[in-house]
């Protein structure tokens, strides 16, 4: 069953993205998101020229909701996403060559699965970045002062040795 759910287009939105929810959304959140999306794009509420597109979009939303509201189908779908992610990483690493996403450190497939950090997490990351910067500067200062100290000691010893010669 899980094999049928694997996305053939790795750039396609996941069911979670289609509904605009996090992968950890509760069943109630899934239902709320589904209803909100259906209100926004229902084919009866759009201009006749866009009705065909709205019908296809609503079919995709209905399919996503059918998968995510059923705990067993959702578990299988989540597993298929993980399988697809591993396959994408392997392909990028071994087939993608040196210029692929794996080499640059930015993989658009994993970015889709990651949730956006909260304000607290962003602040925490900034604090960690500042701490790392200050630690690096501190280590550089210690090494620099140590090197200057060694140079001064050598110069002093050379001067003292020169006086006695």
N, CA and C atoms as an extended XYZ file, in Angstrom:
495
Properties=species:S:1:pos:R:3:atomname:S:1:resname:S:1:resid:I:1 pbc="F F F"
N         0.818       -1.200        0.000 N   UNK     1
C         0.000        0.000        0.000 CA  UNK     1
C         0.858        1.258        0.000 C   UNK     1
N         1.920        1.256        0.782 N   UNK     2
C         2.773        2.436        0.889 CA  UNK     2
C         3.419        2.762       -0.447 C   UNK     2
N         3.703        1.759       -1.242 N   UNK     3
C         4.373        1.991       -2.509 CA  UNK     3
C         3.489        2.786       -3.463 C   UNK     3
N         2.168        2.642       -3.371 N   UNK     4
C         1.279        3.373       -4.253 CA  UNK     4
C         1.276        4.860       -3.930 C   UNK     4
N         1.590        5.207       -2.695 N   UNK     5
C         1.513        6.593       -2.264 CA  UNK     5
C         2.765        7.386       -2.577 C   UNK     5
N         3.842        6.717       -2.988 N   UNK     6
C         5.076        7.441       -3.255 CA  UNK     6
C         4.846        8.393       -4.418 C   UNK     6
N         5.230        9.620       -4.221 N   UNK     7
C         5.010       10.649       -5.226 CA  UNK     7
C         5.912       10.409       -6.425 C   UNK     7
N         5.338       10.472       -7.619 N   UNK     8
C         6.154       10.292       -8.815 CA  UNK     8
C         6.908       11.576       -9.149 C   UNK     8
N         6.388       12.709       -8.727 N   UNK     9
C         7.055       13.991       -8.951 CA  UNK     9
C         7.572       14.512       -7.620 C   UNK     9
N         8.899       14.465       -7.405 N   UNK    10
C         9.429       14.887       -6.112 CA  UNK    10
C         9.221       16.372       -5.838 C   UNK    10
N         8.899       17.163       -6.863 N   UNK    11
C         8.660       18.584       -6.654 CA  UNK    11
C         7.193       18.894       -6.361 C   UNK    11
N         6.322       17.884       -6.444 N   UNK    12
C         4.907       18.089       -6.165 CA  UNK    12
C         4.710       18.318       -4.670 C   UNK    12
N         3.667       19.067       -4.361 N   UNK    13
C         3.364       19.316       -2.956 CA  UNK    13
C         2.932       18.031       -2.273 C   UNK    13
N         3.282       17.915       -1.010 N   UNK    14
C         2.792       16.792       -0.219 CA  UNK    14
C         1.343       17.084        0.152 C   UNK    14
N         0.657       16.093        0.668 N   UNK    15
C        -0.723       16.303        1.119 CA  UNK    15
C        -0.753       17.358        2.217 C   UNK    15
N         0.265       17.372        3.046 N   UNK    16
C         0.336       18.354        4.128 CA  UNK    16
C         0.454       19.766        3.558 C   UNK    16
N         1.300       19.926        2.567 N   UNK    17
C         1.473       21.244        1.960 CA  UNK    17
C         0.209       21.667        1.225 C   UNK    17
N        -0.437       20.723        0.577 N   UNK    18
C        -1.662       21.023       -0.149 CA  UNK    18
C        -2.731       21.577        0.794 C   UNK    18
N        -2.817       20.992        1.994 N   UNK    19
C        -3.796       21.464        2.975 CA  UNK    19
C        -3.259       22.622        3.817 C   UNK    19
N        -1.977       22.925        3.678 N   UNK    20
C        -1.398       24.035        4.430 CA  UNK    20
C        -1.220       23.740        5.904 C   UNK    20
N        -0.850       22.492        6.228 N   UNK    21
C        -0.684       22.103        7.631 CA  UNK    21
C         0.678       21.469        7.850 C   UNK    21
N         1.052       21.397        9.110 N   UNK    22
C         2.292       20.749        9.515 CA  UNK    22
C         2.072       19.240        9.528 C   UNK    22
N         3.145       18.473        9.329 N   UNK    23
C         3.006       17.017        9.295 CA  UNK    23
C         2.605       16.444       10.652 C   UNK    23
N         2.717       17.245       11.699 N   UNK    24
C         2.302       16.775       13.029 CA  UNK    24
C         0.887       17.220       13.383 C   UNK    24
N         0.140       17.708       12.418 N   UNK    25
C        -1.205       18.219       12.674 CA  UNK    25
C        -2.104       17.124       13.243 C   UNK    25
N        -2.954       17.533       14.153 N   UNK    26
C        -3.914       16.599       14.748 CA  UNK    26
C        -5.031       16.331       13.738 C   UNK    26
N        -5.815       15.265       13.956 N   UNK    27
C        -6.949       15.012       13.050 CA  UNK    27
C        -7.920       16.195       12.972 C   UNK    27
N        -8.134       16.874       14.086 N   UNK    28
C        -9.023       18.044       14.076 CA  UNK    28
C        -8.437       19.165       13.220 C   UNK    28
N        -7.132       19.360       13.286 N   UNK    29
C        -6.480       20.388       12.469 CA  UNK    29
C        -6.547       20.028       10.988 C   UNK    29
N        -6.429       18.742       10.688 N   UNK    30
C        -6.535       18.286        9.296 CA  UNK    30
C        -7.929       18.611        8.765 C   UNK    30
N        -8.953       18.298        9.546 N   UNK    31
C       -10.334       18.548        9.129 CA  UNK    31
C       -10.591       20.042        8.953 C   UNK    31
N       -10.114       20.862        9.898 N   UNK    32
C       -10.295       22.315        9.785 CA  UNK    32
C        -9.626       22.853        8.519 C   UNK    32
N        -8.411       22.393        8.260 N   UNK    33
C        -7.686       22.861        7.074 CA  UNK    33
C        -8.410       22.430        5.801 C   UNK    33
N        -8.921       21.203        5.789 N   UNK    34
C        -9.653       20.694        4.627 CA  UNK    34
C       -10.888       21.556        4.358 C   UNK    34
N       -11.654       21.819        5.396 N   UNK    35
C       -12.879       22.615        5.226 CA  UNK    35
C       -12.564       24.035        4.763 C   UNK    35
N       -11.509       24.607        5.318 N   UNK    36
C       -11.105       25.961        4.930 CA  UNK    36
C       -10.709       25.986        3.444 C   UNK    36
N        -9.926       24.999        3.020 N   UNK    37
C        -9.498       24.939        1.614 CA  UNK    37
C       -10.701       24.756        0.685 C   UNK    37
N       -11.624       23.893        1.086 N   UNK    38
C       -12.794       23.644        0.240 CA  UNK    38
C       -13.660       24.897        0.123 C   UNK    38
N       -13.769       25.670        1.203 N   UNK    39
C       -14.524       26.922        1.133 CA  UNK    39
C       -13.858       27.898        0.171 C   UNK    39
N       -12.539       27.918        0.202 N   UNK    40
C       -11.792       28.880       -0.611 CA  UNK    40
C       -11.803       28.549       -2.099 C   UNK    40
N       -11.875       27.273       -2.454 N   UNK    41
C       -11.676       26.927       -3.869 CA  UNK    41
C       -12.801       26.096       -4.468 C   UNK    41
N       -13.914       25.987       -3.806 N   UNK    42
C       -14.990       25.144       -4.328 CA  UNK    42
C       -15.371       25.596       -5.739 C   UNK    42
N       -15.525       24.654       -6.671 N   UNK    43
C       -15.812       25.009       -8.076 CA  UNK    43
C       -17.069       25.859       -8.260 C   UNK    43
N       -18.055       25.716       -7.389 N   UNK    44
C       -19.277       26.508       -7.523 CA  UNK    44
C       -19.056       27.977       -7.168 C   UNK    44
N       -17.929       28.272       -6.515 N   UNK    45
C       -17.680       29.635       -6.053 CA  UNK    45
C       -16.692       30.411       -6.925 C   UNK    45
N       -16.215       29.795       -7.992 N   UNK    46
C       -15.236       30.476       -8.849 CA  UNK    46
C       -15.853       30.803      -10.206 C   UNK    46
N       -15.177       31.655      -10.936 N   UNK    47
C       -15.646       32.042      -12.272 CA  UNK    47
C       -15.667       30.818      -13.185 C   UNK    47
N       -16.601       30.778      -14.122 N   UNK    48
C       -16.695       29.622      -15.021 CA  UNK    48
C       -15.393       29.322      -15.762 C   UNK    48
N       -14.618       30.338      -16.076 N   UNK    49
C       -13.365       30.118      -16.802 CA  UNK    49
C       -12.356       29.336      -15.960 C   UNK    49
N       -12.465       29.441      -14.651 N   UNK    50
C       -11.501       28.771      -13.768 CA  UNK    50
C       -12.083       27.521      -13.116 C   UNK    50
N       -13.284       27.151      -13.498 N   UNK    51
C       -13.961       26.034      -12.847 CA  UNK    51
C       -13.224       24.707      -13.031 C   UNK    51
N       -12.683       24.463      -14.212 N   UNK    52
C       -11.959       23.210      -14.468 CA  UNK    52
C       -10.745       23.080      -13.556 C   UNK    52
N       -10.005       24.162      -13.432 N   UNK    53
C        -8.834       24.157      -12.542 CA  UNK    53
C        -9.273       23.948      -11.089 C   UNK    53
N       -10.351       24.627      -10.692 N   UNK    54
C       -10.846       24.495       -9.321 CA  UNK    54
C       -11.304       23.065       -9.040 C   UNK    54
N       -11.923       22.416      -10.023 N   UNK    55
C       -12.365       21.030       -9.829 CA  UNK    55
C       -11.177       20.098       -9.618 C   UNK    55
N       -10.132       20.273      -10.440 N   UNK    56
C        -8.931       19.432      -10.271 CA  UNK    56
C        -8.271       19.694       -8.915 C   UNK    56
N        -8.208       20.964       -8.537 N   UNK    57
C        -7.603       21.324       -7.256 CA  UNK    57
C        -8.401       20.712       -6.099 C   UNK    57
N        -9.724       20.798       -6.178 N   UNK    58
C       -10.571       20.220       -5.126 CA  UNK    58
C       -10.444       18.698       -5.087 C   UNK    58
N       -10.276       18.069       -6.243 N   UNK    59
C       -10.051       16.620       -6.252 CA  UNK    59
C        -8.765       16.282       -5.512 C   UNK    59
N        -7.728       17.081       -5.734 N   UNK    60
C        -6.467       16.858       -5.019 CA  UNK    60
C        -6.635       17.069       -3.519 C   UNK    60
N        -7.391       18.089       -3.152 N   UNK    61
C        -7.636       18.347       -1.729 CA  UNK    61
C        -8.436       17.199       -1.123 C   UNK    61
N        -9.464       16.732       -1.837 N   UNK    62
C       -10.256       15.597       -1.343 CA  UNK    62
C        -9.388       14.357       -1.162 C   UNK    62
N        -8.501       14.114       -2.120 N   UNK    63
C        -7.613       12.951       -2.024 CA  UNK    63
C        -6.677       13.095       -0.822 C   UNK    63
N        -6.107       14.282       -0.656 N   UNK    64
C        -5.205       14.518        0.480 CA  UNK    64
C        -5.944       14.309        1.790 C   UNK    64
N        -7.152       14.823        1.879 N   UNK    65
C        -7.932       14.679        3.108 CA  UNK    65
C        -8.292       13.217        3.357 C   UNK    65
N        -8.650       12.492        2.303 N   UNK    66
C        -8.994       11.071        2.461 CA  UNK    66
C        -7.813       10.286        3.026 C   UNK    66
N        -6.609       10.638        2.622 N   UNK    67
C        -5.413        9.952        3.129 CA  UNK    67
C        -5.124       10.373        4.565 C   UNK    67
N        -5.130       11.678        4.819 N   UNK    68
C        -4.684       12.181        6.122 CA  UNK    68
C        -5.703       11.992        7.241 C   UNK    68
N        -6.978       11.811        6.903 N   UNK    69
C        -7.959       11.619        7.975 CA  UNK    69
C        -7.987       10.171        8.473 C   UNK    69
N        -7.499        9.243        7.661 N   UNK    70
C        -7.471        7.827        8.039 CA  UNK    70
C        -6.105        7.520        8.661 C   UNK    70
N        -6.063        7.134        9.937 N   UNK    71
C        -4.770        6.925       10.613 CA  UNK    71
C        -3.863        5.909        9.918 C   UNK    71
N        -4.427        4.850        9.380 N   UNK    72
C        -3.605        3.821        8.733 CA  UNK    72
C        -3.068        4.336        7.401 C   UNK    72
N        -3.940        4.959        6.602 N   UNK    73
C        -3.489        5.518        5.325 CA  UNK    73
C        -2.465        6.628        5.565 C   UNK    73
N        -2.691        7.412        6.617 N   UNK    74
C        -1.753        8.499        6.930 CA  UNK    74
C        -0.390        7.933        7.315 C   UNK    74
N        -0.378        6.884        8.127 N   UNK    75
C         0.887        6.259        8.523 CA  UNK    75
C         1.626        5.743        7.286 C   UNK    75
N         0.889        5.081        6.394 N   UNK    76
C         1.502        4.575        5.161 CA  UNK    76
C         2.019        5.722        4.288 C   UNK    76
N         1.240        6.795        4.206 N   UNK    77
C         1.659        7.954        3.412 CA  UNK    77
C         2.924        8.581        4.000 C   UNK    77
N         2.940        8.762        5.324 N   UNK    78
C         4.128        9.328        5.977 CA  UNK    78
C         5.350        8.460        5.716 C   UNK    78
N         5.157        7.153        5.766 N   UNK    79
C         6.266        6.235        5.500 CA  UNK    79
C         6.724        6.377        4.045 C   UNK    79
N         5.780        6.539        3.134 N   UNK    80
C         6.156        6.683        1.723 CA  UNK    80
C         6.938        7.973        1.494 C   UNK    80
N         6.588        9.022        2.220 N   UNK    81
C         7.341       10.274        2.104 CA  UNK    81
C         8.769       10.053        2.577 C   UNK    81
N         8.924        9.340        3.691 N   UNK    82
C        10.275        9.067        4.206 CA  UNK    82
C        11.057        8.197        3.221 C   UNK    82
N        10.404        7.205        2.645 N   UNK    83
C        11.068        6.344        1.657 CA  UNK    83
C        11.502        7.184        0.461 C   UNK    83
N        10.605        8.030       -0.025 N   UNK    84
C        10.926        8.889       -1.166 CA  UNK    84
C        12.079        9.822       -0.823 C   UNK    84
N        12.093       10.349        0.387 N   UNK    85
C        13.164       11.251        0.804 CA  UNK    85
C        14.511       10.537        0.802 C   UNK    85
N        14.546        9.325        1.322 N   UNK    86
C        15.796        8.553        1.327 CA  UNK    86
C        16.237        8.275       -0.104 C   UNK    86
N        15.295        7.889       -0.959 N   UNK    87
C        15.636        7.624       -2.356 CA  UNK    87
C        16.170        8.879       -3.040 C   UNK    87
N        15.546       10.019       -2.774 N   UNK    88
C        16.012       11.277       -3.363 CA  UNK    88
C        17.420       11.611       -2.887 C   UNK    88
N        17.680       11.411       -1.601 N   UNK    89
C        19.012       11.705       -1.073 CA  UNK    89
C        20.060       10.794       -1.695 C   UNK    89
N        19.737        9.509       -1.826 N   UNK    90
C        20.679        8.571       -2.436 CA  UNK    90
C        20.932        8.965       -3.886 C   UNK    90
N        19.877        9.255       -4.610 N   UNK    91
C        20.033        9.628       -6.014 CA  UNK    91
C        20.839       10.917       -6.147 C   UNK    91
N        20.568       11.892       -5.300 N   UNK    92
C        21.310       13.153       -5.368 CA  UNK    92
C        22.773       12.951       -5.030 C   UNK    92
N        23.040       12.097       -4.072 N   UNK    93
C        24.420       11.886       -3.643 CA  UNK    93
C        25.216       11.112       -4.684 C   UNK    93
N        24.645       10.029       -5.209 N   UNK    94
C        25.414        9.135       -6.066 CA  UNK    94
C        25.206        9.360       -7.552 C   UNK    94
N        24.093        9.919       -7.944 N   UNK    95
C        23.826       10.122       -9.356 CA  UNK    95
C        23.867       11.607       -9.707 C   UNK    95
N        23.534       12.441       -8.748 N   UNK    96
C        23.448       13.873       -9.000 CA  UNK    96
C        24.767       14.531       -9.323 C   UNK    96
N        25.871       13.899       -8.978 N   UNK    97
C        27.174       14.483       -9.265 CA  UNK    97
C        27.550       15.541       -8.248 C   UNK    97
N        28.666       16.197       -8.514 N   UNK    98
C        29.190       17.174       -7.569 CA  UNK    98
C        28.370       18.449       -7.522 C   UNK    98
N        27.632       18.745       -8.565 N   UNK    99
C        26.882       19.989       -8.593 CA  UNK    99
C        25.453       19.857       -8.114 C   UNK    99
N        25.053       18.688       -7.633 N   UNK   100
C        23.673       18.468       -7.224 CA  UNK   100
C        23.347       19.124       -5.902 C   UNK   100
N        22.076       19.058       -5.501 N   UNK   101
C        21.650       19.684       -4.263 CA  UNK   101
C        22.392       19.165       -3.037 C   UNK   101
N        22.767       17.877       -3.049 N   UNK   102
C        23.454       17.326       -1.883 CA  UNK   102
C        24.809       17.985       -1.692 C   UNK   102
N        25.454       18.376       -2.786 N   UNK   103
C        26.773       19.000       -2.689 CA  UNK   103
C        26.680       20.423       -2.160 C   UNK   103
N        25.595       21.119       -2.490 N   UNK   104
C        25.467       22.510       -2.071 CA  UNK   104
C        24.954       22.638       -0.651 C   UNK   104
N        24.447       21.551       -0.083 N   UNK   105
C        23.928       21.610        1.273 CA  UNK   105
C        22.469       22.024        1.334 C   UNK   105
N        21.874       22.360        0.201 N   UNK   106
C        20.464       22.737        0.176 CA  UNK   106
C        19.726       21.752       -0.709 C   UNK   106
N        18.829       21.022       -0.125 N   UNK   107
C        18.066       20.038       -0.871 CA  UNK   107
C        16.605       20.467       -0.852 C   UNK   107
N        16.031       20.832       -2.001 N   UNK   108
C        14.655       21.318       -2.008 CA  UNK   108
C        13.645       20.276       -1.547 C   UNK   108
N        13.973       19.006       -1.656 N   UNK   109
C        13.035       17.969       -1.235 CA  UNK   109
C        12.920       17.930        0.282 C   UNK   109
N        14.023       18.063        0.978 N   UNK   110
C        13.946       18.062        2.443 CA  UNK   110
C        13.372       19.370        2.942 C   UNK   110
N        13.571       20.439        2.215 N   UNK   111
C        13.021       21.719        2.640 CA  UNK   111
C        11.495       21.654        2.687 C   UNK   111
N        10.895       20.885        1.780 N   UNK   112
C         9.443       20.759        1.783 CA  UNK   112
C         8.937       20.042        3.026 C   UNK   112
N         9.741       19.150        3.566 N   UNK   113
C         9.302       18.366        4.712 CA  UNK   113
C         9.568       19.072        6.031 C   UNK   113
N        10.424       20.068        6.006 N   UNK   114
C        10.748       20.782        7.234 CA  UNK   114
C         9.697       21.833        7.520 C   UNK   114
N         9.346       21.965        8.765 N   UNK   115
C         8.411       23.018        9.137 CA  UNK   115
C         9.189       24.306        9.351 C   UNK   115
N         8.494       25.413        9.284 N   UNK   116
C         9.122       26.706        9.528 CA  UNK   116
C         9.402       26.843       11.022 C   UNK   116
N        10.582       27.367       11.396 N   UNK   117
C        10.873       27.521       12.822 CA  UNK   117
C         9.974       28.584       13.445 C   UNK   117
N         9.656       28.381       14.716 N   UNK   118
C         8.847       29.355       15.443 CA  UNK   118
C         9.705       30.563       15.772 C   UNK   118
N         9.066       31.632       16.254 N   UNK   119
C         9.809       32.839       16.630 CA  UNK   119
C        10.815       32.513       17.729 C   UNK   119
N        10.410       31.678       18.682 N   UNK   120
C        11.323       31.292       19.763 CA  UNK   120
C        12.523       30.533       19.206 C   UNK   120
N        12.271       29.606       18.281 N   UNK   121
C        13.371       28.829       17.700 CA  UNK   121
C        14.307       29.718       16.880 C   UNK   121
N        13.737       30.693       16.151 N   UNK   122
C        14.588       31.622       15.400 CA  UNK   122
C        15.463       32.433       16.345 C   UNK   122
N        14.872       32.921       17.447 N   UNK   123
C        15.644       33.692       18.423 CA  UNK   123
C        16.728       32.820       19.048 C   UNK   123
N        16.380       31.578       19.321 N   UNK   124
C        17.347       30.648       19.905 CA  UNK   124
C        18.500       30.374       18.927 C   UNK   124
N        18.179       30.225       17.636 N   UNK   125
C        19.226       30.004       16.629 CA  UNK   125
C        20.132       31.230       16.504 C   UNK   125
N        19.528       32.427       16.555 N   UNK   126
C        20.338       33.646       16.491 CA  UNK   126
C        21.263       33.738       17.698 C   UNK   126
N        20.734       33.399       18.880 N   UNK   127
C        21.559       33.413       20.090 CA  UNK   127
C        22.695       32.402       19.960 C   UNK   127
N        22.403       31.228       19.431 N   UNK   128
C        23.444       30.210       19.250 CA  UNK   128
C        24.491       30.692       18.244 C   UNK   128
N        24.038       31.368       17.182 N   UNK   129
C        24.985       31.915       16.204 CA  UNK   129
C        25.884       32.965       16.840 C   UNK   129
N        25.274       33.850       17.657 N   UNK   130
C        26.086       34.870       18.343 CA  UNK   130
C        27.075       34.218       19.291 C   UNK   130
N        26.619       33.213       20.037 N   UNK   131
C        27.513       32.520       20.971 CA  UNK   131
C        28.667       31.865       20.224 C   UNK   131
N        28.361       31.248       19.097 N   UNK   132
C        29.413       30.603       18.309 CA  UNK   132
C        30.400       31.639       17.787 C   UNK   132
N        29.887       32.785       17.354 N   UNK   133
C        30.766       33.848       16.856 CA  UNK   133
C        31.685       34.350       17.960 C   UNK   133
N        31.110       34.618       19.142 N   UNK   134
C        31.931       35.100       20.254 CA  UNK   134
C        32.928       34.041       20.703 C   UNK   134
N        32.535       32.786       20.681 N   UNK   135
C        33.471       31.716       21.041 CA  UNK   135
C        34.626       31.666       20.052 C   UNK   135
N        34.309       31.794       18.789 N   UNK   136
C        35.348       31.778       17.761 CA  UNK   136
C        36.273       32.984       17.907 C   UNK   136
N        35.688       34.152       18.129 N   UNK   137
C        36.508       35.349       18.331 CA  UNK   137
C        37.363       35.221       19.584 C   UNK   137
N        36.792       34.648       20.652 N   UNK   138
C        37.556       34.444       21.886 CA  UNK   138
C        38.731       33.510       21.662 C   UNK   138
N        38.499       32.421       20.951 N   UNK   139
C        39.582       31.476       20.672 CA  UNK   139
C        40.652       32.140       19.810 C   UNK   139
N        40.226       32.926       18.830 N   UNK   140
C        41.184       33.635       17.979 CA  UNK   140
C        42.000       34.628       18.808 C   UNK   140
N        41.339       35.337       19.728 N   UNK   141
C        42.045       36.304       20.579 CA  UNK   141
C        43.075       35.602       21.457 C   UNK   141
N        42.708       34.457       22.043 N   UNK   142
C        43.644       33.714       22.897 CA  UNK   142
C        44.856       33.266       22.087 C   UNK   142
N        44.623       32.733       20.897 N   UNK   143
C        45.733       32.276       20.052 CA  UNK   143
C        46.613       33.461       19.652 C   UNK   143
N        45.985       34.578       19.288 N   UNK   144
C        46.744       35.768       18.889 CA  UNK   144
C        47.582       36.300       20.049 C   UNK   144
N        46.976       36.421       21.212 N   UNK   145
C        47.711       36.903       22.392 CA  UNK   145
C        48.831       35.932       22.741 C   UNK   145
N        48.570       34.650       22.643 N   UNK   146
C        49.611       33.648       22.900 CA  UNK   146
C        50.773       33.787       21.933 C   UNK   146
N        50.464       33.982       20.647 N   UNK   147
C        51.519       34.135       19.638 CA  UNK   147
C        52.333       35.400       19.892 C   UNK   147
N        51.646       36.482       20.227 N   UNK   148
C        52.356       37.730       20.544 CA  UNK   148
C        53.241       37.533       21.772 C   UNK   148
N        52.717       36.821       22.776 N   UNK   149
C        53.507       36.536       23.981 CA  UNK   149
C        54.759       35.742       23.656 C   UNK   149
N        54.624       34.733       22.816 N   UNK   150
C        55.787       33.916       22.436 CA  UNK   150
C        56.806       34.777       21.691 C   UNK   150
N        56.324       35.619       20.788 N   UNK   151
C        57.236       36.500       20.041 CA  UNK   151
C        57.971       37.443       20.998 C   UNK   151
N        57.254       38.003       21.965 N   UNK   152
C        57.886       38.905       22.934 CA  UNK   152
C        58.916       38.176       23.793 C   UNK   152
N        58.589       36.962       24.231 N   UNK   153
C        59.529       36.186       25.049 CA  UNK   153
C        60.775       35.869       24.235 C   UNK   153
N        60.607       35.461       22.988 N   UNK   154
C        61.759       35.149       22.135 CA  UNK   154
C        62.596       36.411       21.916 C   UNK   154
N        61.934       37.538       21.669 N   UNK   155
C        62.663       38.794       21.470 CA  UNK   155
C        63.404       39.198       22.739 C   UNK   155
N        62.762       39.030       23.884 N   UNK   156
C        63.399       39.354       25.164 CA  UNK   156
C        64.602       38.460       25.408 C   UNK   156
N        64.438       37.160       25.150 N   UNK   157
C        65.559       36.234       25.336 CA  UNK   157
C        66.696       36.553       24.372 C   UNK   157
N        66.350       36.918       23.148 N   UNK   158
C        67.390       37.277       22.181 CA  UNK   158
C        68.125       38.533       22.629 C   UNK   158
N        67.392       39.480       23.178 N   UNK   159
C        68.009       40.711       23.670 CA  UNK   159
C        68.907       40.427       24.864 C   UNK   159
N        68.398       39.623       25.804 N   UNK   160
C        69.181       39.274       26.991 CA  UNK   160
C        70.413       38.486       26.574 C   UNK   160
N        70.274       37.557       25.667 N   UNK   161
C        71.413       36.762       25.200 CA  UNK   161
C        72.411       37.650       24.473 C   UNK   161
N        71.915       38.667       23.742 N   UNK   162
C        72.795       39.579       23.025 CA  UNK   162
C        73.599       40.456       23.966 C   UNK   162
N        73.051       40.768       25.125 N   UNK   163
C        73.755       41.586       26.105 CA  UNK   163
C        74.928       40.834       26.714 C   UNK   163
N        74.792       39.550       26.883 N   UNK   164
C        75.838       38.762       27.529 CA  UNK   164
C        76.890       38.288       26.543 C   UNK   164
N        76.683       38.454       25.280 N   UNK   165
C        77.682       38.005       24.300 CA  UNK   165
C        78.686       39.028       23.966 C   UNK   165
